Amino acid sequence: MHLYINGERIDVTLENEKTALDVVMSLTRIFAEEDKIITGVTINNEFYSSDNDALAGIPVEKIEKIELEVTDKQEVVETLLQKSREICASVAEDLRVNGYAHADQYREIMEWILEVVEIVQSLSPVEMVESSLIRHTLLDLLQYFQSEEKNEGDIAQLVQVMQSLSRYFELLASKVVVPVRIEKEDLGKALDGLLEILPQIAESFQLGQDKLAFDKIHQVISVLESAVLYLRQNAGHFSSREDEVENLAQGLNSLLSDIVSAFEKYDVVYLGDLLEYELPEKIEAYKTLVLEL
């Protein structure tokens, strides 16, 4: 078997790989350490996607030549987000000009963009609120375009929604394509600031000042994203406590997902429980394990 990566012949020694899928999975793990992903596989001049189930049915002894397309993860994400942003803007303009004339194509487009969001999120170290908002908006749009009752009076609002999605993709790209370097001192101040505003959020809800409360929750989500990203950006500094730090990162990510979900559902009671009982404990644990060194 001859292996080529981006057109370059590479010497390879098989271990326990029995099928083409085994080979691809083994190489996927190696490339992942370099923040690279396999975007295409050509076996004996036949192209396959890297996750094609047919690869499992190709025994290695039948492979004469396997060619892999390997790309930097960031480059893939940037391309997908840019394409999604452009498509949303195009759909907005098409809706404005042609109304529902191309509604069937819109459904296919929404499904493709949903796949993009899932891919981007899977490559991101943190559950980002923009990803979740885009996902829920797309699902609502899919349901609308699949329905038989489409009102001409809704077109202007749909145009605005698609334009907003385009801007969300631009914001998402600013976070995952060129993530800002997070400084330890700034993060510590931000976490201390969260501990101060958490009681204010509960008070705002009690006074019926929901908009003010949700503005502060946006701040909570942003700081938590930064806290998880800081761990990923500085993973090498925590090699002696790798398991502890990984558990902390997973716990924060899980809490962040719960907060985003409750935020989207306007579940004030659940939000209150998360912010009052779970978040302060997580912040203190984070400061002790990560910041107070």
C-alpha positions as CSV (number, residue, x, y, z in Angstrom):
1,M,0.0,0.0,0.0
2,H,1.3,3.4,-1.0
3,L,0.3,6.4,1.1
4,Y,0.2,10.0,-0.1
5,I,-0.6,13.0,2.0
6,N,-1.4,16.2,0.1
7,G,0.4,14.6,-2.9
8,E,3.6,13.7,-1.0
9,R,4.6,10.0,-0.7
10,I,4.8,8.9,2.9
11,D,6.3,5.7,4.3
12,V,3.9,3.9,6.6
13,T,4.0,0.8,8.7
14,L,0.7,-0.9,9.5
15,E,0.1,-2.2,13.0
16,N,-3.3,-3.7,13.6
17,E,-5.2,-1.9,10.9
18,K,-7.5,-4.3,8.9
19,T,-9.6,-1.9,6.8
20,A,-9.3,1.5,5.1
21,L,-11.4,2.9,8.0
22,D,-8.9,1.6,10.5
23,V,-6.1,3.4,8.6
24,V,-8.0,6.6,8.3
25,M,-8.9,6.6,12.0
26,S,-5.3,5.9,13.1
27,L,-4.0,8.8,11.0
28,T,-6.9,11.0,12.2
29,R,-5.7,10.7,15.8
30,I,-2.1,11.5,14.7
31,F,-3.2,14.6,12.7
32,A,-5.5,15.8,15.6
33,E,-2.4,16.3,17.7
34,E,-1.2,18.8,15.1
35,D,-4.7,20.5,14.8
36,K,-5.2,19.0,11.4
37,I,-8.1,17.0,9.9
38,I,-8.5,14.7,7.0
39,T,-11.0,16.3,4.5
40,G,-10.8,13.6,1.8
41,V,-9.7,10.1,1.0
42,T,-8.9,8.6,-2.4
43,I,-8.4,4.9,-2.6
44,N,-7.3,3.3,-5.8
45,N,-8.4,6.5,-7.6
46,E,-11.9,6.5,-6.0
47,F,-12.8,9.4,-3.7
48,Y,-14.5,9.0,-0.3
49,S,-15.3,11.4,2.5
50,S,-13.3,10.7,5.6
51,D,-16.4,9.4,7.5
52,N,-17.8,7.3,4.7
53,D,-19.0,3.9,6.1
54,A,-17.8,2.2,2.9
55,L,-14.2,2.5,4.1
56,A,-14.9,-0.2,6.7
57,G,-15.6,-2.6,3.9
58,I,-12.3,-2.1,2.1
59,P,-9.6,-4.5,3.4
60,V,-6.0,-3.1,3.5
61,E,-4.7,-5.8,1.2
62,K,-7.0,-4.5,-1.5
63,I,-5.5,-1.0,-1.2
64,E,-2.8,-0.2,-3.8
65,K,-2.8,3.5,-3.3
66,I,-4.4,5.7,-0.6
67,E,-4.3,9.5,-1.0
68,L,-5.3,11.8,1.9
69,E,-6.3,15.5,1.8
70,V,-5.2,17.0,5.1
71,T,-6.0,20.6,6.1
72,D,-5.4,22.8,9.1
73,K,-8.4,22.7,11.4
74,Q,-8.6,26.5,11.5
75,E,-8.6,26.8,7.8
76,V,-11.5,24.4,7.5
77,V,-13.5,26.2,10.1
78,E,-12.8,29.6,8.5
79,T,-13.9,28.4,5.1
80,L,-17.1,26.8,6.4
81,L,-18.1,29.9,8.4
82,Q,-17.3,32.2,5.6
83,K,-19.4,30.2,3.2
84,S,-22.3,30.0,5.7
85,R,-22.2,33.7,6.2
86,E,-22.3,34.4,2.5
87,I,-25.2,31.9,2.0
88,C,-27.3,33.5,4.7
89,A,-26.8,36.9,3.1
90,S,-27.7,35.5,-0.3
91,V,-30.9,33.8,1.0
92,A,-31.9,37.1,2.7
93,E,-31.6,38.9,-0.7
94,D,-33.3,36.1,-2.6
95,L,-36.2,36.2,-0.1
96,R,-36.5,39.9,-0.5
97,V,-36.6,39.8,-4.3
98,N,-38.4,36.4,-5.0
99,G,-40.4,35.7,-1.9
100,Y,-41.0,31.9,-1.4
101,A,-40.2,31.0,-5.0
102,H,-37.1,29.0,-3.8
103,A,-38.4,27.7,-0.5
104,D,-37.5,24.1,-1.4
105,Q,-33.9,25.0,-1.9
106,Y,-33.9,26.9,1.4
107,R,-34.7,23.7,3.3
108,E,-31.6,22.0,1.7
109,I,-29.5,25.1,2.5
110,M,-30.6,25.1,6.2
111,E,-29.8,21.4,6.6
112,W,-26.3,22.0,5.1
113,I,-25.7,25.0,7.4
114,L,-26.8,22.9,10.4
115,E,-24.2,20.4,9.5
116,V,-21.6,23.2,9.4
117,V,-22.6,24.4,12.8
118,E,-22.2,20.9,14.2
119,I,-18.8,20.5,12.6
120,V,-17.6,23.9,13.9
121,Q,-18.9,23.2,17.4
122,S,-17.2,19.8,17.4
123,L,-13.9,21.4,16.6
124,S,-14.3,24.1,19.3
125,P,-13.1,23.6,22.9
126,V,-16.2,25.4,24.3
127,E,-19.9,25.5,23.7
128,M,-20.5,29.0,22.3
129,V,-23.7,30.8,22.7
130,E,-23.6,31.9,19.0
131,S,-23.5,28.2,17.9
132,S,-26.5,27.4,20.0
133,L,-28.5,30.4,18.9
134,I,-27.7,29.7,15.2
135,R,-28.7,26.0,15.6
136,H,-32.1,26.8,17.2
137,T,-32.8,29.6,14.7
138,L,-32.1,27.2,11.8
139,L,-34.3,24.5,13.2
140,D,-37.2,27.1,13.5
141,L,-36.6,28.2,10.0
142,L,-36.6,24.6,8.7
143,Q,-39.9,24.0,10.4
144,Y,-41.3,27.1,8.9
145,F,-40.2,26.4,5.3
146,Q,-41.5,22.8,5.6
147,S,-44.9,24.0,6.6
148,E,-47.7,24.6,4.0
149,E,-48.8,27.9,5.7
150,K,-46.3,30.5,4.6
151,N,-47.5,34.0,4.9
152,E,-46.3,36.7,2.5
153,G,-46.4,39.1,5.5
154,D,-43.6,37.2,7.1
155,I,-41.0,37.8,4.4
156,A,-39.6,41.0,5.8
157,Q,-39.1,39.4,9.2
158,L,-37.5,36.3,7.5
159,V,-35.1,38.6,5.6
160,Q,-34.0,40.2,8.9
161,V,-33.5,36.8,10.5
162,M,-31.3,35.6,7.7
163,Q,-29.3,38.9,7.9
164,S,-28.9,38.4,11.6
165,L,-27.7,34.8,11.0
166,S,-25.0,36.1,8.6
167,R,-23.8,38.5,11.4
168,Y,-23.8,35.7,13.9
169,F,-21.6,33.6,11.7
170,E,-19.2,36.6,11.4
171,L,-19.1,36.9,15.2
172,L,-18.6,33.1,15.6
173,A,-15.7,33.3,13.2
174,S,-14.1,36.1,15.2
175,K,-14.1,33.7,18.2
176,V,-13.0,30.4,16.7
177,V,-10.8,31.4,13.7
178,V,-8.6,33.9,15.4
179,P,-9.3,33.5,19.2
180,V,-8.1,36.3,21.4
181,R,-5.2,35.4,23.7
182,I,-6.6,35.4,27.2
183,E,-4.4,36.8,30.0
184,K,-4.5,35.3,33.4
185,E,-4.8,38.6,35.3
186,D,-7.7,39.8,33.1
187,L,-9.5,36.5,33.6
188,G,-9.1,36.6,37.3
189,K,-10.7,40.1,37.4
190,A,-13.5,38.9,35.2
191,L,-14.3,35.9,37.4
192,D,-14.3,38.1,40.5
193,G,-16.7,40.5,38.7
194,L,-19.0,37.6,38.0
195,L,-19.2,36.7,41.7
196,E,-20.3,40.3,42.3
197,I,-23.0,40.5,39.6
198,L,-24.6,37.1,40.3
199,P,-26.8,38.4,43.2
200,Q,-27.7,41.4,41.0
201,I,-29.1,39.0,38.3
202,A,-31.4,37.4,40.8
203,E,-32.5,40.8,42.1
204,S,-33.2,42.1,38.6
205,F,-35.4,39.1,37.9
206,Q,-37.3,39.7,41.2
207,L,-37.9,43.3,40.2
208,G,-39.1,42.4,36.8
209,Q,-36.1,43.9,35.1
210,D,-35.6,40.9,32.8
211,K,-33.7,42.7,30.1
212,L,-31.1,43.9,32.6
213,A,-30.8,40.4,34.0
214,F,-30.3,38.9,30.6
215,D,-27.7,41.4,29.6
216,K,-25.7,40.4,32.7
217,I,-26.2,36.7,31.8
218,H,-24.6,37.5,28.4
219,Q,-21.6,38.7,30.4
220,V,-21.6,35.5,32.5
221,I,-21.6,33.3,29.3
222,S,-18.8,35.4,27.7
223,V,-16.5,35.0,30.8
224,L,-17.2,31.3,31.1
225,E,-16.2,30.9,27.5
226,S,-13.0,32.7,28.2
227,A,-12.3,30.5,31.3
228,V,-12.6,27.3,29.2
229,L,-10.5,28.8,26.4
230,Y,-7.8,29.8,28.8
231,L,-7.4,26.2,29.9
232,R,-7.1,25.0,26.3
233,Q,-4.6,27.8,25.4
234,N,-2.4,27.0,28.4
235,A,-2.8,23.2,28.5
236,G,1.0,22.7,28.7
237,H,1.2,24.6,32.0
238,F,-1.1,22.0,33.7
239,S,0.5,18.8,32.6
240,S,1.1,17.7,36.2
241,R,-2.6,18.2,37.0
242,E,-4.0,17.2,33.6
243,D,-6.9,15.1,34.9
244,E,-8.0,17.7,37.4
245,V,-7.9,20.5,34.9
246,E,-9.7,18.4,32.3
247,N,-12.5,17.6,34.8
248,L,-12.8,21.2,35.6
249,A,-13.0,22.2,31.9
250,Q,-15.6,19.6,31.2
251,G,-17.6,20.7,34.3
252,L,-17.5,24.3,33.1
253,N,-18.5,23.4,29.6
254,S,-21.4,21.4,30.9
255,L,-22.5,24.2,33.1
256,L,-22.1,26.7,30.2
257,S,-24.3,24.5,28.0
258,D,-27.0,24.4,30.7
259,I,-26.9,28.1,31.2
260,V,-27.2,28.7,27.4
261,S,-30.1,26.2,27.1
262,A,-32.0,27.8,30.0
263,F,-31.2,31.3,28.6
264,E,-32.7,30.4,25.2
265,K,-35.8,28.8,26.8
266,Y,-36.3,31.7,29.1
267,D,-36.3,29.3,32.0
268,V,-35.8,31.9,34.8
269,V,-36.1,29.4,37.7
270,Y,-33.5,27.0,36.3
271,L,-31.2,29.9,35.4
272,G,-31.5,31.1,39.0
273,D,-30.5,27.7,40.4
274,L,-27.5,27.4,38.1
275,L,-26.3,30.9,38.8
276,E,-26.9,30.9,42.6
277,Y,-25.9,27.4,43.5
278,E,-23.6,25.9,40.9
279,L,-21.7,28.7,39.3
280,P,-20.1,30.3,42.4
281,E,-18.7,26.9,43.5
282,K,-17.3,26.3,40.0
283,I,-15.7,29.8,39.9
284,E,-14.0,29.3,43.3
285,A,-12.7,25.9,42.3
286,Y,-11.4,27.4,39.1
287,K,-9.6,30.2,40.9
288,T,-8.0,27.8,43.3
289,L,-6.8,25.2,40.8
290,V,-5.9,27.5,37.9
291,L,-5.4,31.1,38.9
292,E,-4.0,31.0,42.5
293,L,-0.6,29.5,41.6
